[in-house]
Amino acid sequence: MTDQAPDAIPEIPGKPTSASRTTLSHIMTHNDTNLLGTVHGGVIMKLVDDAAGAVAGRHSGGPAVTASMDEMVFLEPVRVGDLVHVKSQVNWTGRTSMEIGVRVLAERWNESAPATQVGSAYLVFAAVDADGKPRRVPQVLPETDRDRRRYQEAQIRRTHRLARRRAIRELREKRAAEGFED
Ligand SMILES: CC(C)(COP(=O)(O)OP(=O)(O)OC[C@H]1O[C@@H](n2cnc3c(N)ncnc32)[C@H](O)[C@@H]1OP(=O)(O)O)[C@@H](O)C(=O)NCCC(=O)NCCS
């Protein structure tokens, strides 16, 4: 016998950050270059989205879609022959969404010099069910001081994303009410 309401949703057990942390590695070839001969930013963005998607899928235990990608930063050009490592982890979880932090590192494929950071990004993924509707995700359980700092910083970004969306929506509604058509 239980006193749980019939429609109550059982709590999903949390998952530690390390359970889904992932590194995707890829050697850059001539197929990946832009007109300047360095690697196209879009190639790096695809790897970032792929790596973050793997983390989101592993953490949420099912399909997850990219809701947003922001603060994509390119620090150094990537060249043909670079071995690129895309390191991703869940920084923060909400009810149905997750912020995934990504760091992009590059090293020469045939040299032993240490890899340098060439980019970073933050992506929000929403976990979805078979109908594409958002579904609940396990809470991420930060394990290290760095994980906890990233969690706190992700909360700041979340607050700013929501505030910016709300402010823009309100401005558009106000302009529409004033008769502007754009
Ligand atoms: C992302 C998507 C599932 C959100 O659906 P929705 O009906 O707007 O659902 P909600 O408003 O409840 O949002 C779900 C979660 O995503 C978050 N979210 C939605 N849009 C967001 C955005 N632009 N930025 C950040 N977070 C966002 C919400 O805050 C919510 O998080 P929470 O439950 O943790 O609070 C839907 O917009 C979608 O399917 N988009 C297309 C995704 C896709 O195809 N990506 C690949 C591009 S080719």
The ligand as an SDF file (V2000), in Angstrom:
LIG
                    3D

 48 50  0  0  0  0  0  0  0  0999 V2000
   14.1940   21.8960  -28.1010 C   0  0  0  0  0  0  0  0  0  0  0  0
   12.6970   21.5620  -28.1280 C   0  0  0  0  0  0  0  0  0  0  0  0
   12.4860   20.0580  -27.8700 C   0  0  0  0  0  0  0  0  0  0  0  0
   12.0320   22.3660  -27.0160 C   0  0  0  0  0  0  0  0  0  0  0  0
   10.6670   22.0830  -27.0720 O   0  0  0  0  0  0  0  0  0  0  0  0
    9.5680   23.0500  -26.3800 P   0  0  0  0  0  0  0  0  0  0  0  0
    8.2450   22.5670  -26.7870 O   0  0  0  0  0  0  0  0  0  0  0  0
    9.9330   24.4780  -26.6170 O   0  0  0  0  0  0  0  0  0  0  0  0
    9.7220   22.6560  -24.8650 O   0  0  0  0  0  0  0  0  0  0  0  0
   10.0910   23.5170  -23.5890 P   0  0  0  0  0  0  0  0  0  0  0  0
    9.7920   24.9670  -23.7440 O   0  0  0  0  0  0  0  0  0  0  0  0
    9.4580   22.7870  -22.4340 O   0  0  0  0  0  0  0  0  0  0  0  0
   11.6760   23.3470  -23.4780 O   0  0  0  0  0  0  0  0  0  0  0  0
   12.2440   22.1350  -23.0330 C   0  0  0  0  0  0  0  0  0  0  0  0
   13.5260   22.4640  -22.2910 C   0  0  0  0  0  0  0  0  0  0  0  0
   14.4790   23.0090  -23.2080 O   0  0  0  0  0  0  0  0  0  0  0  0
   14.8760   24.3070  -22.7920 C   0  0  0  0  0  0  0  0  0  0  0  0
   15.0040   25.1280  -23.9940 N   0  0  0  0  0  0  0  0  0  0  0  0
   14.1440   25.1850  -25.0290 C   0  0  0  0  0  0  0  0  0  0  0  0
   14.6130   26.0530  -25.9540 N   0  0  0  0  0  0  0  0  0  0  0  0
   15.7770   26.5370  -25.4740 C   0  0  0  0  0  0  0  0  0  0  0  0
   16.7350   27.4700  -25.9700 C   0  0  0  0  0  0  0  0  0  0  0  0
   16.5820   28.0870  -27.1370 N   0  0  0  0  0  0  0  0  0  0  0  0
   17.8060   27.7390  -25.2220 N   0  0  0  0  0  0  0  0  0  0  0  0
   17.9910   27.1280  -24.0350 C   0  0  0  0  0  0  0  0  0  0  0  0
   17.1240   26.2240  -23.5140 N   0  0  0  0  0  0  0  0  0  0  0  0
   16.0330   25.9430  -24.2300 C   0  0  0  0  0  0  0  0  0  0  0  0
   13.7660   24.7940  -21.8900 C   0  0  0  0  0  0  0  0  0  0  0  0
   14.2420   25.7760  -20.9650 O   0  0  0  0  0  0  0  0  0  0  0  0
   13.3490   23.5110  -21.1880 C   0  0  0  0  0  0  0  0  0  0  0  0
   14.2960   23.1980  -20.1850 O   0  0  0  0  0  0  0  0  0  0  0  0
   13.8780   22.6960  -18.7050 P   0  0  0  0  0  0  0  0  0  0  0  0
   12.7740   21.6790  -18.8520 O   0  0  0  0  0  0  0  0  0  0  0  0
   15.1240   22.0560  -18.1650 O   0  0  0  0  0  0  0  0  0  0  0  0
   13.4660   23.9080  -17.9270 O   0  0  0  0  0  0  0  0  0  0  0  0
   12.0370   21.9270  -29.5060 C   0  0  0  0  0  0  0  0  0  0  0  0
   12.1150   23.3310  -29.6780 O   0  0  0  0  0  0  0  0  0  0  0  0
   12.6960   21.2330  -30.6700 C   0  0  0  0  0  0  0  0  0  0  0  0
   12.3950   20.0550  -30.9550 O   0  0  0  0  0  0  0  0  0  0  0  0
   13.5970   21.9590  -31.3980 N   0  0  0  0  0  0  0  0  0  0  0  0
   14.2780   21.3580  -32.5200 C   0  0  0  0  0  0  0  0  0  0  0  0
   15.5270   20.6180  -32.0320 C   0  0  0  0  0  0  0  0  0  0  0  0
   16.3350   20.0680  -33.1930 C   0  0  0  0  0  0  0  0  0  0  0  0
   15.8000   19.4880  -34.1030 O   0  0  0  0  0  0  0  0  0  0  0  0
   17.6620   20.2740  -33.1060 N   0  0  0  0  0  0  0  0  0  0  0  0
   18.5390   19.8950  -34.1660 C   0  0  0  0  0  0  0  0  0  0  0  0
   18.6250   21.0090  -35.1460 C   0  0  0  0  0  0  0  0  0  0  0  0
   18.7070   20.4370  -36.7970 S   0  0  0  0  0  0  0  0  0  0  0  0
  1  2  1  0
  2  3  1  0
  2  4  1  0
  2 36  1  0
  4  5  1  0
  5  6  1  0
  6  7  2  0
  6  8  1  0
  6  9  1  0
  9 10  1  0
 10 11  2  0
 10 12  1  0
 10 13  1  0
 13 14  1  0
 14 15  1  0
 15 16  1  0
 15 30  1  0
 16 17  1  0
 17 18  1  0
 17 28  1  0
 18 19  1  0
 18 27  1  0
 19 20  2  0
 20 21  1  0
 21 22  1  0
 21 27  2  0
 22 23  1  0
 22 24  2  0
 24 25  1  0
 25 26  2  0
 26 27  1  0
 28 29  1  0
 28 30  1  0
 30 31  1  0
 31 32  1  0
 32 33  2  0
 32 34  1  0
 32 35  1  0
 36 37  1  0
 36 38  1  0
 38 39  2  0
 38 40  1  0
 40 41  1  0
 41 42  1  0
 42 43  1  0
 43 44  2  0
 43 45  1  0
 45 46  1  0
 46 47  1  0
 47 48  1  0
M  END
$$$$
